[in-house]
Amino acid sequence: NGKVVADNEVQVFPMLAGQVLTLSVSEGDKVAKGQTLLNVDTSSVTSTMSSLRESYNATKTATEKAIENAQIGVEQAQLAVENTEALLEAGEQDLTKAKQGLAQAQAGVQQARAQQAASLAQIQASMDQINKQASYGTVTAPCAGTVTAVNVVQGGMASSAQPAVVIAEDSRVKINASVSEDVF
């Protein structure tokens, strides 16, 4: 008795569980490395993307307005410094206060810019994570070979706990045979 088996069998597990939208291969098909085997529905992962984009745009608009207002404060403080310097006769104390006001306004601009960068970076990181998870919806062949098993069907569910496709790498096979002792 004998059985033909793959010399090196590669089990392909989907990274994202969900409904199989497309199934591009069947048993016996030859596949190339990187070829799409199946696509899994990513709508559950990407459903929040539009609200994140809106949040990103709203945050950007709001923080740009805050930076603009802080910049106006800098301009007003700069004008106060210039006016106070022009009226230096009014006293050294007024000039010091005006310069402190300018420094505070400039710090406000820097703080507004830092807050904008942090907020936008956080939202962008969330969007990047969603895009990465959505990319798991496309399952590709990790190697060239022959498909020996397809464990999913189009419209069915794919799970990361079970291989969706099994590939005999480089289409190499071997024969496993059982031989009784008395043959030797």
Order of alpha helices (4+ residues) and beta strands (2+ residues): beta-beta-beta-beta-beta-alpha-alpha-alpha-beta-beta-beta-beta-beta
